[in-house]
Amino acid sequence: MKADLDTLRGLAHLARLEFDPAREGQMLTDLNKILDWVAQLEQVDTEGVAPLVHLSHEINVLRDDVARNTVSHQEGLRNAPRKDSDYFRVPKVLD
């Protein structure tokens, strides 16, 4: 399959892309290279190959959730733009 300038402009419109008209030739060349590469992939024999659903067999490998104080209360308040004794001051959000 070969793309032409109308196809390129139509794709650009659908994707809401704008590019310099002087570079349309290069964009068209690149698009045709991509389409040629996809055509090569279509020729690969995948008979008997199971579809890849996940990249690995590991499922939900997470670290243990351990509660710990990494920043003290005073250190946290030190960088606050506004504070009131032990609390952060924030703008009022409800009437």
PDB file as gemmi writes it, atoms N, CA and C in Angstrom:
CRYST1    1.000    1.000    1.000  90.00  90.00  90.00 P 1                      
ATOM      1  N   MET A   1       0.846  -1.178   0.000  1.00  0.00           N  
ATOM      2  CA  MET A   1       0.000   0.000   0.000  1.00  0.00           C  
ATOM      3  C   MET A   1       0.888   1.237   0.000  1.00  0.00           C  
ATOM      4  N   LYS A   2       0.596   2.136  -0.871  1.00  0.00           N  
ATOM      5  CA  LYS A   2       1.328   3.391  -0.937  1.00  0.00           C  
ATOM      6  C   LYS A   2       0.378   4.539  -0.617  1.00  0.00           C  
ATOM      7  N   ALA A   3       0.843   5.452   0.181  1.00  0.00           N  
ATOM      8  CA  ALA A   3       0.046   6.625   0.533  1.00  0.00           C  
ATOM      9  C   ALA A   3       0.394   7.762  -0.419  1.00  0.00           C  
ATOM     10  N   ASP A   4      -0.586   8.614  -0.671  1.00  0.00           N  
ATOM     11  CA  ASP A   4      -0.344   9.799  -1.491  1.00  0.00           C  
ATOM     12  C   ASP A   4      -0.568  11.045  -0.640  1.00  0.00           C  
ATOM     13  N   LEU A   5      -0.413  12.222  -1.237  1.00  0.00           N  
ATOM     14  CA  LEU A   5      -0.538  13.475  -0.476  1.00  0.00           C  
ATOM     15  C   LEU A   5      -1.936  13.653   0.091  1.00  0.00           C  
ATOM     16  N   ASP A   6      -2.964  13.213  -0.636  1.00  0.00           N  
ATOM     17  CA  ASP A   6      -4.328  13.345  -0.109  1.00  0.00           C  
ATOM     18  C   ASP A   6      -4.508  12.488   1.143  1.00  0.00           C  
ATOM     19  N   THR A   7      -3.959  11.284   1.126  1.00  0.00           N  
ATOM     20  CA  THR A   7      -4.024  10.411   2.298  1.00  0.00           C  
ATOM     21  C   THR A   7      -3.282  11.045   3.474  1.00  0.00           C  
ATOM     22  N   LEU A   8      -2.099  11.584   3.195  1.00  0.00           N  
ATOM     23  CA  LEU A   8      -1.309  12.227   4.244  1.00  0.00           C  
ATOM     24  C   LEU A   8      -2.055  13.411   4.842  1.00  0.00           C  
ATOM     25  N   ARG A   9      -2.631  14.230   4.013  1.00  0.00           N  
ATOM     26  CA  ARG A   9      -3.379  15.396   4.500  1.00  0.00           C  
ATOM     27  C   ARG A   9      -4.624  14.967   5.268  1.00  0.00           C  
ATOM     28  N   GLY A  10      -5.285  13.911   4.808  1.00  0.00           N  
ATOM     29  CA  GLY A  10      -6.452  13.401   5.523  1.00  0.00           C  
ATOM     30  C   GLY A  10      -6.092  12.868   6.895  1.00  0.00           C  
ATOM     31  N   LEU A  11      -4.989  12.123   6.979  1.00  0.00           N  
ATOM     32  CA  LEU A  11      -4.523  11.630   8.277  1.00  0.00           C  
ATOM     33  C   LEU A  11      -4.149  12.776   9.202  1.00  0.00           C  
ATOM     34  N   ALA A  12      -3.485  13.779   8.650  1.00  0.00           N  
ATOM     35  CA  ALA A  12      -3.092  14.934   9.459  1.00  0.00           C  
ATOM     36  C   ALA A  12      -4.333  15.647   9.992  1.00  0.00           C  
ATOM     37  N   HIS A  13      -5.360  15.760   9.174  1.00  0.00           N  
ATOM     38  CA  HIS A  13      -6.596  16.404   9.615  1.00  0.00           C  
ATOM     39  C   HIS A  13      -7.257  15.598  10.735  1.00  0.00           C  
ATOM     40  N   LEU A  14      -7.358  14.274  10.546  1.00  0.00           N  
ATOM     41  CA  LEU A  14      -7.988  13.425  11.559  1.00  0.00           C  
ATOM     42  C   LEU A  14      -7.222  13.439  12.874  1.00  0.00           C  
ATOM     43  N   ALA A  15      -5.898  13.512  12.794  1.00  0.00           N  
ATOM     44  CA  ALA A  15      -5.059  13.507  13.997  1.00  0.00           C  
ATOM     45  C   ALA A  15      -4.854  14.916  14.546  1.00  0.00           C  
ATOM     46  N   ARG A  16      -5.455  15.896  13.904  1.00  0.00           N  
ATOM     47  CA  ARG A  16      -5.318  17.310  14.306  1.00  0.00           C  
ATOM     48  C   ARG A  16      -3.851  17.732  14.344  1.00  0.00           C  
ATOM     49  N   LEU A  17      -3.110  17.315  13.302  1.00  0.00           N  
ATOM     50  CA  LEU A  17      -1.702  17.668  13.187  1.00  0.00           C  
ATOM     51  C   LEU A  17      -1.538  18.783  12.169  1.00  0.00           C  
ATOM     52  N   GLU A  18      -0.594  19.631  12.430  1.00  0.00           N  
ATOM     53  CA  GLU A  18      -0.234  20.673  11.474  1.00  0.00           C  
ATOM     54  C   GLU A  18       1.266  20.594  11.248  1.00  0.00           C  
ATOM     55  N   PHE A  19       1.667  20.622   9.994  1.00  0.00           N  
ATOM     56  CA  PHE A  19       3.090  20.652   9.688  1.00  0.00           C  
ATOM     57  C   PHE A  19       3.310  21.498   8.452  1.00  0.00           C  
ATOM     58  N   ASP A  20       4.537  21.900   8.279  1.00  0.00           N  
ATOM     59  CA  ASP A  20       4.933  22.797   7.201  1.00  0.00           C  
ATOM     60  C   ASP A  20       4.689  22.120   5.847  1.00  0.00           C  
ATOM     61  N   PRO A  21       3.953  22.756   4.934  1.00  0.00           N  
ATOM     62  CA  PRO A  21       3.707  22.161   3.619  1.00  0.00           C  
ATOM     63  C   PRO A  21       4.994  21.842   2.855  1.00  0.00           C  
ATOM     64  N   ALA A  22       6.070  22.544   3.144  1.00  0.00           N  
ATOM     65  CA  ALA A  22       7.339  22.275   2.473  1.00  0.00           C  
ATOM     66  C   ALA A  22       7.909  20.918   2.883  1.00  0.00           C  
ATOM     67  N   ARG A  23       7.468  20.398   4.008  1.00  0.00           N  
ATOM     68  CA  ARG A  23       7.980  19.114   4.496  1.00  0.00           C  
ATOM     69  C   ARG A  23       7.044  17.957   4.173  1.00  0.00           C  
ATOM     70  N   GLU A  24       5.971  18.219   3.396  1.00  0.00           N  
ATOM     71  CA  GLU A  24       5.030  17.157   3.072  1.00  0.00           C  
ATOM     72  C   GLU A  24       5.709  15.992   2.353  1.00  0.00           C  
ATOM     73  N   GLY A  25       6.644  16.296   1.489  1.00  0.00           N  
ATOM     74  CA  GLY A  25       7.343  15.243   0.754  1.00  0.00           C  
ATOM     75  C   GLY A  25       8.085  14.307   1.675  1.00  0.00           C  
ATOM     76  N   GLN A  26       8.784  14.850   2.654  1.00  0.00           N  
ATOM     77  CA  GLN A  26       9.517  14.029   3.620  1.00  0.00           C  
ATOM     78  C   GLN A  26       8.554  13.229   4.486  1.00  0.00           C  
ATOM     79  N   MET A  27       7.455  13.862   4.895  1.00  0.00           N  
ATOM     80  CA  MET A  27       6.456  13.159   5.710  1.00  0.00           C  
ATOM     81  C   MET A  27       5.849  11.999   4.919  1.00  0.00           C  
ATOM     82  N   LEU A  28       5.587  12.223   3.634  1.00  0.00           N  
ATOM     83  CA  LEU A  28       5.020  11.176   2.792  1.00  0.00           C  
ATOM     84  C   LEU A  28       6.004  10.015   2.624  1.00  0.00           C  
ATOM     85  N   THR A  29       7.266  10.336   2.443  1.00  0.00           N  
ATOM     86  CA  THR A  29       8.299   9.298   2.343  1.00  0.00           C  
ATOM     87  C   THR A  29       8.361   8.471   3.621  1.00  0.00           C  
ATOM     88  N   ASP A  30       8.351   9.147   4.760  1.00  0.00           N  
ATOM     89  CA  ASP A  30       8.400   8.443   6.045  1.00  0.00           C  
ATOM     90  C   ASP A  30       7.162   7.573   6.255  1.00  0.00           C  
ATOM     91  N   LEU A  31       5.990   8.090   5.895  1.00  0.00           N  
ATOM     92  CA  LEU A  31       4.758   7.318   6.036  1.00  0.00           C  
ATOM     93  C   LEU A  31       4.814   6.059   5.170  1.00  0.00           C  
ATOM     94  N   ASN A  32       5.306   6.183   3.960  1.00  0.00           N  
ATOM     95  CA  ASN A  32       5.406   5.021   3.077  1.00  0.00           C  
ATOM     96  C   ASN A  32       6.425   4.010   3.589  1.00  0.00           C  
ATOM     97  N   LYS A  33       7.508   4.477   4.225  1.00  0.00           N  
ATOM     98  CA  LYS A  33       8.469   3.551   4.836  1.00  0.00           C  
ATOM     99  C   LYS A  33       7.808   2.754   5.960  1.00  0.00           C  
ATOM    100  N   ILE A  34       6.993   3.428   6.762  1.00  0.00           N  
ATOM    101  CA  ILE A  34       6.290   2.757   7.857  1.00  0.00           C  
ATOM    102  C   ILE A  34       5.324   1.722   7.302  1.00  0.00           C  
ATOM    103  N   LEU A  35       4.583   2.092   6.256  1.00  0.00           N  
ATOM    104  CA  LEU A  35       3.629   1.157   5.651  1.00  0.00           C  
ATOM    105  C   LEU A  35       4.336  -0.042   5.033  1.00  0.00           C  
ATOM    106  N   ASP A  36       5.496   0.181   4.427  1.00  0.00           N  
ATOM    107  CA  ASP A  36       6.281  -0.933   3.882  1.00  0.00           C  
ATOM    108  C   ASP A  36       6.748  -1.875   4.984  1.00  0.00           C  
ATOM    109  N   TRP A  37       7.153  -1.315   6.106  1.00  0.00           N  
ATOM    110  CA  TRP A  37       7.609  -2.115   7.239  1.00  0.00           C  
ATOM    111  C   TRP A  37       6.456  -2.965   7.790  1.00  0.00           C  
ATOM    112  N   VAL A  38       5.269  -2.370   7.891  1.00  0.00           N  
ATOM    113  CA  VAL A  38       4.097  -3.112   8.363  1.00  0.00           C  
ATOM    114  C   VAL A  38       3.769  -4.231   7.377  1.00  0.00           C  
ATOM    115  N   ALA A  39       3.902  -3.980   6.075  1.00  0.00           N  
ATOM    116  CA  ALA A  39       3.658  -5.017   5.067  1.00  0.00           C  
ATOM    117  C   ALA A  39       4.635  -6.174   5.239  1.00  0.00           C  
ATOM    118  N   GLN A  40       5.882  -5.878   5.599  1.00  0.00           N  
ATOM    119  CA  GLN A  40       6.861  -6.944   5.860  1.00  0.00           C  
ATOM    120  C   GLN A  40       6.444  -7.756   7.077  1.00  0.00           C  
ATOM    121  N   LEU A  41       5.947  -7.092   8.104  1.00  0.00           N  
ATOM    122  CA  LEU A  41       5.511  -7.802   9.310  1.00  0.00           C  
ATOM    123  C   LEU A  41       4.334  -8.722   9.012  1.00  0.00           C  
ATOM    124  N   GLU A  42       3.471  -8.309   8.081  1.00  0.00           N  
ATOM    125  CA  GLU A  42       2.320  -9.138   7.739  1.00  0.00           C  
ATOM    126  C   GLU A  42       2.743 -10.451   7.087  1.00  0.00           C  
ATOM    127  N   GLN A  43       3.937 -10.517   6.534  1.00  0.00           N  
ATOM    128  CA  GLN A  43       4.410 -11.714   5.857  1.00  0.00           C  
ATOM    129  C   GLN A  43       5.030 -12.735   6.820  1.00  0.00           C  
ATOM    130  N   VAL A  44       5.256 -12.347   8.058  1.00  0.00           N  
ATOM    131  CA  VAL A  44       5.870 -13.247   9.034  1.00  0.00           C  
ATOM    132  C   VAL A  44       4.871 -14.339   9.412  1.00  0.00           C  
ATOM    133  N   ASP A  45       5.334 -15.595   9.414  1.00  0.00           N  
ATOM    134  CA  ASP A  45       4.485 -16.721   9.772  1.00  0.00           C  
ATOM    135  C   ASP A  45       4.330 -16.776  11.288  1.00  0.00           C  
ATOM    136  N   THR A  46       3.127 -16.560  11.771  1.00  0.00           N  
ATOM    137  CA  THR A  46       2.858 -16.580  13.212  1.00  0.00           C  
ATOM    138  C   THR A  46       1.975 -17.766  13.596  1.00  0.00           C  
ATOM    139  N   GLU A  47       1.879 -18.749  12.716  1.00  0.00           N  
ATOM    140  CA  GLU A  47       1.071 -19.937  12.995  1.00  0.00           C  
ATOM    141  C   GLU A  47       1.648 -20.666  14.210  1.00  0.00           C  
ATOM    142  N   GLY A  48       0.808 -20.962  15.165  1.00  0.00           N  
ATOM    143  CA  GLY A  48       1.235 -21.688  16.353  1.00  0.00           C  
ATOM    144  C   GLY A  48       1.878 -20.814  17.422  1.00  0.00           C  
ATOM    145  N   VAL A  49       1.932 -19.520  17.208  1.00  0.00           N  
ATOM    146  CA  VAL A  49       2.503 -18.611  18.210  1.00  0.00           C  
ATOM    147  C   VAL A  49       1.366 -18.053  19.046  1.00  0.00           C  
ATOM    148  N   ALA A  50       1.454 -18.275  20.345  1.00  0.00           N  
ATOM    149  CA  ALA A  50       0.401 -17.782  21.236  1.00  0.00           C  
ATOM    150  C   ALA A  50       0.465 -16.260  21.333  1.00  0.00           C  
ATOM    151  N   PRO A  51      -0.691 -15.616  21.395  1.00  0.00           N  
ATOM    152  CA  PRO A  51      -0.690 -14.159  21.523  1.00  0.00           C  
ATOM    153  C   PRO A  51      -0.052 -13.727  22.842  1.00  0.00           C  
ATOM    154  N   LEU A  52       0.669 -12.645  22.797  1.00  0.00           N  
ATOM    155  CA  LEU A  52       1.314 -12.104  23.991  1.00  0.00           C  
ATOM    156  C   LEU A  52       0.343 -11.160  24.693  1.00  0.00           C  
ATOM    157  N   VAL A  53      -0.055 -11.545  25.882  1.00  0.00           N  
ATOM    158  CA  VAL A  53      -0.982 -10.722  26.640  1.00  0.00           C  
ATOM    159  C   VAL A  53      -0.223  -9.832  27.624  1.00  0.00           C  
ATOM    160  N   HIS A  54       0.791 -10.403  28.267  1.00  0.00           N  
ATOM    161  CA  HIS A  54       1.617  -9.662  29.226  1.00  0.00           C  
ATOM    162  C   HIS A  54       3.084  -9.867  28.860  1.00  0.00           C  
ATOM    163  N   LEU A  55       3.914  -8.910  29.232  1.00  0.00           N  
ATOM    164  CA  LEU A  55       5.331  -9.014  28.930  1.00  0.00           C  
ATOM    165  C   LEU A  55       6.048 -10.028  29.805  1.00  0.00           C  
ATOM    166  N   SER A  56       5.500 -10.296  30.964  1.00  0.00           N  
ATOM    167  CA  SER A  56       6.118 -11.288  31.845  1.00  0.00           C  
ATOM    168  C   SER A  56       5.019 -12.069  32.551  1.00  0.00           C  
ATOM    169  N   HIS A  57       5.410 -13.137  33.216  1.00  0.00           N  
ATOM    170  CA  HIS A  57       4.446 -13.967  33.935  1.00  0.00           C  
ATOM    171  C   HIS A  57       4.205 -13.461  35.348  1.00  0.00           C  
ATOM    172  N   GLU A  58       4.952 -12.463  35.757  1.00  0.00           N  
ATOM    173  CA  GLU A  58       4.793 -11.918  37.107  1.00  0.00           C  
ATOM    174  C   GLU A  58       3.493 -11.116  37.183  1.00  0.00           C  
ATOM    175  N   ILE A  59       2.780 -11.292  38.292  1.00  0.00           N  
ATOM    176  CA  ILE A  59       1.523 -10.576  38.485  1.00  0.00           C  
ATOM    177  C   ILE A  59       1.593  -9.820  39.808  1.00  0.00           C  
ATOM    178  N   ASN A  60       1.386  -8.518  39.742  1.00  0.00           N  
ATOM    179  CA  ASN A  60       1.322  -7.667  40.927  1.00  0.00           C  
ATOM    180  C   ASN A  60       2.493  -7.887  41.881  1.00  0.00           C  
ATOM    181  N   VAL A  61       3.687  -7.758  41.366  1.00  0.00           N  
ATOM    182  CA  VAL A  61       4.873  -7.873  42.209  1.00  0.00           C  
ATOM    183  C   VAL A  61       5.102  -6.508  42.846  1.00  0.00           C  
ATOM    184  N   LEU A  62       4.742  -6.400  44.097  1.00  0.00           N  
ATOM    185  CA  LEU A  62       4.833  -5.125  44.803  1.00  0.00           C  
ATOM    186  C   LEU A  62       5.660  -5.303  46.072  1.00  0.00           C  
ATOM    187  N   ARG A  63       6.249  -4.233  46.519  1.00  0.00           N  
ATOM    188  CA  ARG A  63       6.982  -4.285  47.774  1.00  0.00           C  
ATOM    189  C   ARG A  63       5.997  -4.258  48.932  1.00  0.00           C  
ATOM    190  N   ASP A  64       6.418  -4.712  50.084  1.00  0.00           N  
ATOM    191  CA  ASP A  64       5.568  -4.647  51.262  1.00  0.00           C  
ATOM    192  C   ASP A  64       5.350  -3.193  51.648  1.00  0.00           C  
ATOM    193  N   ASP A  65       4.127  -2.876  52.015  1.00  0.00           N  
ATOM    194  CA  ASP A  65       3.787  -1.524  52.425  1.00  0.00           C  
ATOM    195  C   ASP A  65       4.096  -1.372  53.909  1.00  0.00           C  
ATOM    196  N   VAL A  66       5.165  -0.646  54.190  1.00  0.00           N  
ATOM    197  CA  VAL A  66       5.599  -0.464  55.565  1.00  0.00           C  
ATOM    198  C   VAL A  66       5.461   1.016  55.922  1.00  0.00           C  
ATOM    199  N   ALA A  67       4.689   1.306  56.960  1.00  0.00           N  
ATOM    200  CA  ALA A  67       4.505   2.686  57.395  1.00  0.00           C  
ATOM    201  C   ALA A  67       5.735   3.140  58.171  1.00  0.00           C  
ATOM    202  N   ARG A  68       6.233   4.303  57.818  1.00  0.00           N  
ATOM    203  CA  ARG A  68       7.378   4.866  58.529  1.00  0.00           C  
ATOM    204  C   ARG A  68       7.377   6.371  58.343  1.00  0.00           C  
ATOM    205  N   ASN A  69       7.934   7.068  59.300  1.00  0.00           N  
ATOM    206  CA  ASN A  69       8.017   8.526  59.229  1.00  0.00           C  
ATOM    207  C   ASN A  69       9.319   8.905  58.548  1.00  0.00           C  
ATOM    208  N   THR A  70       9.216   9.434  57.346  1.00  0.00           N  
ATOM    209  CA  THR A  70      10.423   9.856  56.644  1.00  0.00           C  
ATOM    210  C   THR A  70      10.655  11.352  56.807  1.00  0.00           C  
ATOM    211  N   VAL A  71       9.590  12.115  57.032  1.00  0.00           N  
ATOM    212  CA  VAL A  71       9.700  13.554  57.262  1.00  0.00           C  
ATOM    213  C   VAL A  71       8.968  13.859  58.556  1.00  0.00           C  
ATOM    214  N   SER A  72       9.653  14.539  59.452  1.00  0.00           N  
ATOM    215  CA  SER A  72       9.012  14.869  60.721  1.00  0.00           C  
ATOM    216  C   SER A  72       7.955  15.948  60.502  1.00  0.00           C  
ATOM    217  N   HIS A  73       7.098  16.091  61.475  1.00  0.00           N  
ATOM    218  CA  HIS A  73       6.023  17.085  61.407  1.00  0.00           C  
ATOM    219  C   HIS A  73       6.596  18.488  61.208  1.00  0.00           C  
ATOM    220  N   GLN A  74       7.608  18.818  61.966  1.00  0.00           N  
ATOM    221  CA  GLN A  74       8.210  20.148  61.876  1.00  0.00           C  
ATOM    222  C   GLN A  74       8.905  20.367  60.530  1.00  0.00           C  
ATOM    223  N   GLU A  75       9.557  19.334  60.015  1.00  0.00           N  
ATOM    224  CA  GLU A  75      10.208  19.463  58.710  1.00  0.00           C  
ATOM    225  C   GLU A  75       9.187  19.685  57.604  1.00  0.00           C  
ATOM    226  N   GLY A  76       8.037  19.013  57.701  1.00  0.00           N  
ATOM    227  CA  GLY A  76       6.978  19.195  56.719  1.00  0.00           C  
ATOM    228  C   GLY A  76       6.412  20.596  56.749  1.00  0.00           C  
ATOM    229  N   LEU A  77       6.240  21.152  57.930  1.00  0.00           N  
ATOM    230  CA  LEU A  77       5.700  22.514  58.058  1.00  0.00           C  
ATOM    231  C   LEU A  77       6.720  23.582  57.691  1.00  0.00           C  
ATOM    232  N   ARG A  78       7.981  23.264  57.738  1.00  0.00           N  
ATOM    233  CA  ARG A  78       9.028  24.251  57.493  1.00  0.00           C  
ATOM    234  C   ARG A  78       8.914  24.865  56.092  1.00  0.00           C  
ATOM    235  N   ASN A  79       8.543  24.069  55.085  1.00  0.00           N  
ATOM    236  CA  ASN A  79       8.462  24.571  53.718  1.00  0.00           C  
ATOM    237  C   ASN A  79       7.063  25.017  53.317  1.00  0.00           C  
ATOM    238  N   ALA A  80       6.136  25.026  54.246  1.00  0.00           N  
ATOM    239  CA  ALA A  80       4.769  25.427  53.931  1.00  0.00           C  
ATOM    240  C   ALA A  80       4.712  26.928  53.659  1.00  0.00           C  
ATOM    241  N   PRO A  81       4.004  27.343  52.599  1.00  0.00           N  
ATOM    242  CA  PRO A  81       3.891  28.772  52.332  1.00  0.00           C  
ATOM    243  C   PRO A  81       3.104  29.492  53.420  1.00  0.00           C  
ATOM    244  N   ARG A  82       2.088  28.816  53.990  1.00  0.00           N  
ATOM    245  CA  ARG A  82       1.319  29.387  55.096  1.00  0.00           C  
ATOM    246  C   ARG A  82       1.048  28.282  56.099  1.00  0.00           C  
ATOM    247  N   LYS A  83       1.237  28.587  57.366  1.00  0.00           N  
ATOM    248  CA  LYS A  83       0.979  27.593  58.412  1.00  0.00           C  
ATOM    249  C   LYS A  83       0.418  28.284  59.635  1.00  0.00           C  
ATOM    250  N   ASP A  84      -0.252  27.494  60.456  1.00  0.00           N  
ATOM    251  CA  ASP A  84      -0.855  28.009  61.678  1.00  0.00           C  
ATOM    252  C   ASP A  84      -0.534  27.000  62.774  1.00  0.00           C  
ATOM    253  N   SER A  85       0.427  27.273  63.595  1.00  0.00           N  
ATOM    254  CA  SER A  85       0.975  26.402  64.637  1.00  0.00           C  
ATOM    255  C   SER A  85       1.290  25.018  64.064  1.00  0.00           C  
ATOM    256  N   ASP A  86       0.408  24.051  64.209  1.00  0.00           N  
ATOM    257  CA  ASP A  86       0.703  22.691  63.763  1.00  0.00           C  
ATOM    258  C   ASP A  86       0.008  22.307  62.455  1.00  0.00           C  
ATOM    259  N   TYR A  87      -0.589  23.259  61.729  1.00  0.00           N  
ATOM    260  CA  TYR A  87      -1.395  22.920  60.557  1.00  0.00           C  
ATOM    261  C   TYR A  87      -0.995  23.746  59.331  1.00  0.00           C  
ATOM    262  N   PHE A  88      -1.235  23.181  58.169  1.00  0.00           N  
ATOM    263  CA  PHE A  88      -1.086  23.926  56.922  1.00  0.00           C  
ATOM    264  C   PHE A  88      -2.299  24.827  56.739  1.00  0.00           C  
ATOM    265  N   ARG A  89      -2.082  26.041  56.270  1.00  0.00           N  
ATOM    266  CA  ARG A  89      -3.187  26.952  55.945  1.00  0.00           C  
ATOM    267  C   ARG A  89      -3.407  26.879  54.443  1.00  0.00           C  
ATOM    268  N   VAL A  90      -4.654  26.625  54.059  1.00  0.00           N  
ATOM    269  CA  VAL A  90      -4.998  26.538  52.646  1.00  0.00           C  
ATOM    270  C   VAL A  90      -6.170  27.465  52.362  1.00  0.00           C  
ATOM    271  N   PRO A  91      -6.356  27.879  51.112  1.00  0.00           N  
ATOM    272  CA  PRO A  91      -7.497  28.731  50.792  1.00  0.00           C  
ATOM    273  C   PRO A  91      -8.805  28.001  51.037  1.00  0.00           C  
ATOM    274  N   LYS A  92      -9.831  28.764  51.405  1.00  0.00           N  
ATOM    275  CA  LYS A  92     -11.149  28.216  51.664  1.00  0.00           C  
ATOM    276  C   LYS A  92     -11.744  27.702  50.352  1.00  0.00           C  
ATOM    277  N   VAL A  93     -12.265  26.475  50.352  1.00  0.00           N  
ATOM    278  CA  VAL A  93     -12.832  25.903  49.138  1.00  0.00           C  
ATOM    279  C   VAL A  93     -14.346  25.731  49.211  1.00  0.00           C  
ATOM    280  N   LEU A  94     -14.924  25.821  50.385  1.00  0.00           N  
ATOM    281  CA  LEU A  94     -16.360  25.720  50.542  1.00  0.00           C  
ATOM    282  C   LEU A  94     -16.893  27.001  51.155  1.00  0.00           C  
ATOM    283  N   ASP A  95     -18.105  27.362  50.771  1.00  0.00           N  
ATOM    284  CA  ASP A  95     -18.732  28.563  51.352  1.00  0.00           C  
ATOM    285  C   ASP A  95     -19.371  28.245  52.674  1.00  0.00           C  
TER     286      ASP A  95                                                      
END                                                                             
